[in-house]
Amino acid sequence: MKALNQRGFGILLPVFSLPGGTMDGAESFLEFLSASGASVWQVLPLGPTHEDRSPYLALSSAAGNTGLIGMDLLSQHAGARVENLEAAYEICGERDIQTNDFLQFRQVNAAWLDDYALFSAIRLARHHEKWMAWPAELRNRQSDALTIAWEENQAQVNFEIWCQYIFYRQWEGILASCRQRDIALFGDMPLYVAHDSVDVWCHQQDFQLNDDGSARAVAGVPPDYFAADGQLWGNPLYDWEAMQRNGFSWWVNRLRFQSQLYDIVRIDHFRALESYWEIPADAETARAGCWVRGPGENLLQTLKTSVDVALVAEDLGTITPEVDQLRRQFQLPGIRVLQFGFDGVADNPHNGLNVDPLSVLYTGTHDNDTSVGWYQGLSEEERSRVDDALKTFNRSFPDSLVACLFANHVNLVIVPMQDLLGLDSRARINVPGTTDGNWCWQLPSNWPRRMVEEKLCSLGAEFNR
């Protein structure tokens, strides 16, 4: 992938953080990226979310979050001004579903689309009740029960399918615009899926579940920089032996679909492919977990030979030599974060001087505080150490940190939009281990675009990016 193999830079901005929070803002943002000299736009997962809005606990690994559909774009499609999906469906839904384009969309996405539409319709009819609490015949997907549910919810099923059609036609427009501008789309594939998701409902045999659909063990991570008790994510763990017996088909299909959405795919929580943190389902915190060997080489070799897409390994957290060896075996760039590199430890892998050339380097990720917020939270001694390390760049913070990023020897560097604007913790995307107030920050409509363009053009020229 060209964007990973030549010197350049990208911007991290989730779709929900575009001005207005929808795909309506994408075209203007892509114009900005192109004018700034950026070669990559990195986004977060696009799936439909639960009430906490986390894109890492989506209702589906394939469906799109219809809350990201742009109403301006949809109004153009409908031929009339619409304010919501329901109104648009009344105007153009019947027309759309008769087109060859719609029929082709259904055919191409048959592996997941009908299941997701039925899952969503049942869930809505049952007031968002989790599938694990559905009547046994629905929970266990008995064919007669599914047929009845389809017939009883036909109208809602049709609407859900149409909404996915609209979502992906808008996303295809973004993809086309990126290609015209030679900007690579960098997506994010969560390692785990939510328990209350169509993926687990339809593929129960591939997860560590009890007969009633409840989890035997769940995912998370041990205590780390982000959380003293670790993070209890609650996702059901995969039954890797069962998955390997069927050739990891669910994974191959999943990555193949992602490869149609993005030019580069980040495998979130890559370290769990080597070994993962298994937590008893009844545990109160992640401290009760233990490490278990993952599918590692077997899965990655299968994916490599089955799907043609550039991969990046998110290898933050508790990383062992075995995890690093697995990443290097498949020549996957890892993730390094400058915010983690100022502790004074000589061999810190996030120190700019120590960063592995086979890496994508960030000032911070969506899980970090903004760089200004991070800097403000440092002790006086820590802040002095940062200032001393950045003094050669002759800039005030955070511009000095961004310049340090651009000066680094790695091919691709990524800067969150908040750091280019010098925003504090109020613009933070996510606080790991919490469920309130995350995943909602949006770029203001009056953001100083011209100033940021000039800043990036200057940085690109100065550091040959």
C-alpha positions in Angstrom: 0.0 0.0 0.0 1.6 3.3 -1.2 0.5 5.3 1.8 2.4 2.9 4.1 5.5 2.7 2.0 6.3 6.3 1.4 6.8 9.3 3.6 3.5 11.1 4.2 0.9 12.0 6.9 -2.8 11.5 7.7 -5.5 13.0 9.9 -7.5 11.0 12.4 -11.1 12.2 12.5 -14.1 9.8 13.0 -17.1 10.3 10.7 -19.2 11.2 13.7 -16.7 14.0 14.4 -17.2 15.7 11.0 -19.1 19.0 11.2 -22.7 18.1 11.7 -21.7 14.5 12.6 -22.7 12.9 9.3 -21.3 12.0 5.9 -22.6 15.4 4.7 -19.4 16.9 6.0 -17.1 14.4 4.2 -16.6 16.1 0.9 -15.5 19.4 2.4 -13.1 17.6 4.7 -11.6 15.7 1.8 -11.1 19.0 0.0 -9.2 20.2 3.1 -7.1 17.0 3.2 -6.1 17.3 -0.4 -5.2 21.0 -0.1 -3.1 20.2 3.0 -1.1 17.5 1.3 -2.5 14.7 3.5 -2.4 11.2 2.0 -4.5 9.4 4.6 -7.9 9.9 6.4 -8.2 7.6 9.4 -11.7 6.9 10.8 -13.1 4.7 13.5 -15.5 1.7 12.9 -18.7 2.6 11.1 -21.1 0.0 12.6 -24.5 0.7 14.3 -24.0 1.3 18.0 -25.7 0.5 21.2 -26.9 3.3 23.6 -23.3 4.1 24.7 -22.4 5.0 21.1 -19.2 3.0 21.2 -18.2 2.0 17.6 -16.2 -0.9 19.2 -19.4 -2.6 20.5 -21.5 -2.5 17.4 -24.7 -4.3 16.6 -23.1 -5.7 13.5 -19.6 -6.0 12.1 -20.9 -5.3 8.5 -23.9 -3.0 8.8 -23.4 0.8 8.7 -24.5 3.2 11.4 -27.5 4.9 9.8 -27.1 7.9 12.2 -24.1 8.8 10.0 -26.2 9.2 6.8 -26.1 12.7 5.5 -29.5 14.4 5.2 -28.3 16.8 2.5 -27.0 14.0 0.4 -30.2 12.0 1.0 -32.3 15.0 0.0 -30.5 15.2 -3.3 -31.2 11.5 -3.8 -34.8 11.8 -2.8 -35.4 14.9 -5.0 -36.9 16.8 -2.1 -35.8 18.2 1.2 -36.0 15.5 3.9 -35.2 15.7 7.6 -35.0 12.0 8.5 -34.8 8.5 7.1 -38.5 7.7 7.5 -39.5 10.8 5.5 -37.1 9.9 2.7 -38.3 6.3 2.6 -41.8 7.6 2.1 -40.7 9.6 -0.9 -38.2 7.3 -2.7 -38.1 4.0 -0.9 -40.6 2.2 -3.2 -38.8 3.7 -6.2 -35.3 2.6 -5.0 -36.2 -1.0 -4.2 -37.3 -1.5 -7.8 -34.0 -0.5 -9.3 -31.3 -2.8 -10.6 -28.8 -0.9 -8.3 -30.8 -1.8 -5.2 -31.2 -5.4 -6.3 -27.5 -5.7 -7.0 -26.8 -4.2 -3.5 -29.0 -6.9 -1.9 -27.3 -9.7 -3.9 -23.7 -8.5 -3.2 -24.5 -8.2 0.5 -26.7 -11.2 1.0 -24.3 -12.8 3.4 -25.2 -10.3 6.2 -27.9 -7.9 5.0 -31.1 -9.9 5.6 -29.9 -11.3 8.9 -29.1 -7.8 10.1 -32.4 -6.3 8.9 -34.4 -9.1 10.7 -32.3 -8.8 13.8 -32.9 -5.0 14.0 -36.6 -5.4 13.3 -37.1 -8.0 16.1 -35.0 -6.0 18.5 -37.1 -2.9 17.8 -40.3 -4.8 18.2 -39.1 -6.1 21.5 -38.0 -2.6 22.8 -34.3 -3.2 22.3 -34.3 -6.4 24.3 -31.0 -8.3 23.9 -31.3 -11.4 21.7 -30.1 -13.6 24.6 -33.5 -12.8 26.3 -35.6 -13.6 23.3 -37.9 -16.6 23.3 -35.9 -19.8 22.8 -37.1 -20.4 19.3 -35.9 -17.0 18.2 -32.8 -17.1 20.3 -31.8 -20.4 18.7 -32.9 -19.3 15.2 -35.4 -22.0 14.6 -36.4 -21.8 10.9 -40.2 -21.6 11.5 -39.7 -18.8 14.1 -37.5 -16.8 11.8 -40.1 -17.1 9.0 -42.9 -15.9 11.2 -40.7 -13.0 12.5 -39.9 -12.0 9.0 -43.5 -11.9 8.0 -44.6 -10.1 11.1 -41.9 -7.5 10.7 -41.8 -7.3 6.9 -42.3 -3.5 6.7 -39.5 -2.8 9.2 -37.2 -5.3 7.6 -37.6 -3.6 4.2 -36.9 -0.2 5.8 -33.7 -1.5 7.5 -32.5 -3.0 4.2 -33.1 0.3 2.4 -31.3 2.3 5.1 -28.2 0.1 4.6 -28.5 0.7 0.9 -28.5 4.4 1.4 -25.6 4.3 3.9 -23.3 2.3 1.6 -24.2 4.3 -1.5 -23.1 7.4 0.5 -19.9 5.7 1.7 -19.1 4.6 -1.9 -19.3 8.3 -2.8 -16.7 9.0 -0.2 -14.5 6.2 -1.4 -14.7 7.6 -5.0 -13.8 11.1 -3.8 -10.8 9.7 -1.9 -9.6 7.9 -5.0 -9.9 11.0 -7.1 -7.8 12.9 -4.6 -5.3 10.0 -4.0 -6.2 9.8 -0.3 -6.2 6.4 1.3 -9.0 5.5 3.7 -7.7 4.0 6.9 -10.4 2.0 8.7 -10.5 0.2 12.1 -11.7 -3.4 12.7 -12.4 -4.2 16.3 -11.1 -7.6 17.2 -14.2 -8.5 19.2 -17.9 -8.0 18.5 -20.6 -7.1 20.9 -22.5 -10.0 22.7 -25.8 -8.3 21.7 -25.0 -8.3 18.0 -26.2 -10.1 14.9 -22.8 -11.6 14.5 -23.1 -13.6 17.7 -26.8 -14.4 17.2 -26.1 -15.9 13.8 -22.8 -17.6 14.6 -23.3 -18.9 18.1 -21.2 -21.9 17.4 -18.1 -19.7 16.8 -18.3 -18.2 20.3 -17.8 -19.4 23.9 -21.4 -19.5 24.9 -23.7 -21.5 27.1 -26.8 -23.1 25.7 -29.0 -20.1 26.7 -26.7 -17.7 24.7 -25.0 -16.3 27.8 -21.2 -16.1 27.7 -18.9 -18.5 29.5 -16.0 -16.1 29.4 -15.6 -12.5 28.2 -12.9 -10.2 26.8 -11.0 -7.4 28.3 -7.4 -6.3 29.2 -5.4 -6.5 32.4 -4.6 -3.3 34.5 -2.6 -0.8 32.4 -1.9 2.8 31.7 -5.6 3.5 30.9 -7.3 1.6 33.8 -6.1 0.5 37.2 -8.5 -2.5 37.3 -8.0 -3.3 33.7 -10.9 -3.1 31.3 -13.9 -5.5 31.4 -15.2 -5.2 27.9 -17.8 -8.0 28.2 -17.5 -9.3 24.6 -17.9 -13.0 24.3 -14.7 -14.7 23.4 -14.3 -16.7 20.2 -14.2 -20.4 20.1 -11.0 -20.5 18.1 -10.9 -24.2 17.7 -14.3 -24.2 16.1 -13.3 -21.3 13.9 -10.2 -23.0 12.8 -12.1 -26.2 11.9 -14.2 -24.2 9.3 -11.2 -22.4 7.9 -11.8 -19.2 9.8 -14.6 -18.5 7.3 -16.3 -15.9 9.5 -13.0 -13.9 9.7 -12.2 -14.2 6.0 -15.7 -12.9 5.1 -15.4 -10.1 7.7 -12.0 -8.9 6.5 -13.0 -9.3 2.8 -15.9 -6.9 3.5 -13.7 -4.4 5.3 -11.3 -4.4 2.3 -14.2 -3.1 0.2 -14.6 -0.1 2.6 -11.0 0.9 3.3 -7.6 0.9 1.7 -5.9 0.1 5.0 -7.4 -1.8 7.9 -6.2 -1.5 11.5 -6.6 -4.7 13.5 -7.7 -3.4 16.9 -6.2 -5.2 19.9 -3.8 -7.2 17.7 -2.1 -8.7 20.8 -5.0 -10.9 21.5 -4.3 -12.9 18.3 -1.1 -14.2 20.1 -2.7 -14.5 23.5 -5.8 -12.9 25.0 -7.1 -11.9 28.4 -9.9 -14.4 29.4 -12.2 -13.2 32.2 -14.8 -15.3 33.9 -18.3 -14.1 32.8 -19.3 -13.4 36.5 -16.2 -11.4 37.3 -16.6 -7.9 38.6 -13.4 -6.5 37.2 -10.8 -7.6 34.6 -8.3 -8.3 37.4 -9.8 -11.9 37.6 -8.6 -12.8 34.1 -5.7 -14.8 32.7 -3.8 -15.1 29.5 -4.8 -17.8 27.0 -3.0 -18.6 23.7 -4.7 -17.1 20.6 -5.0 -18.3 16.9 -1.9 -16.3 15.9 -0.1 -17.5 12.8 -2.9 -19.8 11.7 -5.5 -17.0 11.4 -3.1 -14.4 10.0 -1.8 -16.8 7.3 -5.4 -17.6 6.3 -6.3 -14.0 6.1 -3.1 -13.1 4.2 -3.8 -15.7 1.5 -7.5 -15.0 1.3 -7.9 -11.2 1.3 -5.8 -8.5 -0.4 -5.7 -5.5 1.9 -3.1 -3.5 3.7 -3.1 -4.3 7.5 -1.8 -2.4 10.5 -1.5 -4.0 13.9 -2.7 -2.0 16.9 -0.2 -3.4 19.4 -0.6 -1.1 22.4 -0.9 -2.3 25.9 0.9 -5.4 27.4 3.1 -6.4 24.5 5.4 -9.4 24.8 8.3 -10.6 22.5 5.9 -13.2 21.2 3.3 -10.6 20.1 6.1 -8.5 18.4 7.4 -11.6 16.7 4.0 -12.4 15.3 3.6 -8.9 14.0 7.0 -8.9 12.3 6.5 -12.3 10.9 3.7 -10.9 8.8 5.4 -7.5 8.2 2.6 -5.6 9.8 3.2 -2.0 10.9 2.5 -1.5 14.6 1.3 1.6 16.5 3.5 4.0 18.4 2.2 7.1 20.4 4.4 10.1 21.2 2.4 10.8 24.4 3.8 7.6 25.8 7.4 8.4 25.0 8.4 11.0 27.6 8.9 8.9 30.7 12.7 9.1 30.6 13.1 5.4 30.1 16.0 4.9 27.6 14.5 2.1 25.7 10.8 3.3 25.6 9.5 2.1 22.2 7.3 5.3 22.0 10.3 7.6 22.3 10.7 9.3 19.0 14.3 8.1 18.7 13.4 4.5 19.4 10.3 4.1 17.2 10.4 1.0 15.0 10.5 2.0 11.3 7.7 -0.6 10.8 5.2 1.6 12.6 2.5 4.2 12.2 3.2 7.0 14.6 0.7 9.2 16.4 0.7 12.1 18.8 -2.2 10.3 20.5 -5.1 8.0 19.5 -8.8 8.2 20.0 -8.3 6.5 23.4 -5.8 9.2 24.6 -6.6 12.6 25.9 -6.0 15.4 23.4 -2.3 16.4 23.5 -3.1 19.7 25.2 -5.3 17.9 27.8 -2.5 15.4 28.4 0.1 18.1 28.7 -2.0 20.1 31.2 -2.4 17.0 33.3 1.4 16.4 33.7 3.3 17.2 36.8 5.8 20.1 36.6 8.7 17.7 36.4 7.0 15.7 33.6 6.1 18.9 31.7 9.7 20.1 31.9 10.9 16.8 30.5 8.5 17.2 27.6 9.6 20.8 27.0 13.2 19.9 27.0 12.7 17.0 24.5 10.8 19.3 22.1 12.8 22.5 22.5 14.7 21.9 19.2 11.5 22.5 17.3 11.1 26.1 18.4 7.4 26.0 18.7 4.9 26.3 21.6 3.0 23.2 22.6 1.2 21.3 21.0 2.7 22.5 17.7 6.1 21.3 19.0 4.7 17.8 19.5 3.2 17.8 16.0 6.5 19.0 14.5 8.2 16.2 16.4 5.8 13.7 14.9 6.4 15.0 11.3 10.2 14.9 11.8 10.2 11.3 12.7 11.8 8.6 10.5 8.7 6.4 10.0 6.8 6.6 6.7 3.3 7.4 8.0 2.4 9.7 10.8 -1.2 10.4 12.0 -2.3 13.4 13.9 -5.8 13.7 15.5 -7.6 16.8 14.3 -7.9 18.1 17.9 -4.1 18.3 18.2 -3.9 20.5 15.0 -6.4 22.8 16.6 -4.8 22.8 20.0 -7.9 21.7 21.8 -8.0 20.6 25.5 -9.7 17.6 27.2 -13.2 18.9 26.3 -12.5 17.7 22.8 -11.5 14.2 23.9 -13.1 11.3 21.9 -13.1 8.5 24.5 -12.1 7.8 28.1 -11.4 4.0 28.2 -13.3 2.2 31.0 -16.1 4.7 31.0 -19.5 4.7 29.2 -20.7 8.3 29.6 -19.9 11.3 27.4 -17.8 9.4 24.8 -17.9 9.2 21.0 -19.7 12.5 20.5 -17.2 15.3 19.9 -17.7 17.1 16.6 -15.5 19.5 14.7 -17.1 23.0 14.9 -18.5 24.3 11.6 -16.4 27.5 12.0 -13.1 25.7 12.5 -10.1 27.6 11.1 -9.6 25.6 8.0 -7.3 27.9 6.2 -4.9 28.2 9.2 -4.7 24.4 9.6 -4.1 24.0 5.8 -1.2 26.4 5.9 0.2 24.7 9.0 0.1 21.3 7.4 1.5 22.5 4.1 4.4 24.1 6.0 5.1 21.0 8.1 4.9 18.8 5.0 7.5 21.0 3.2 9.8 21.3 6.2 9.9 17.6 7.0 9.5 16.2 3.5 6.0 14.6 3.9 
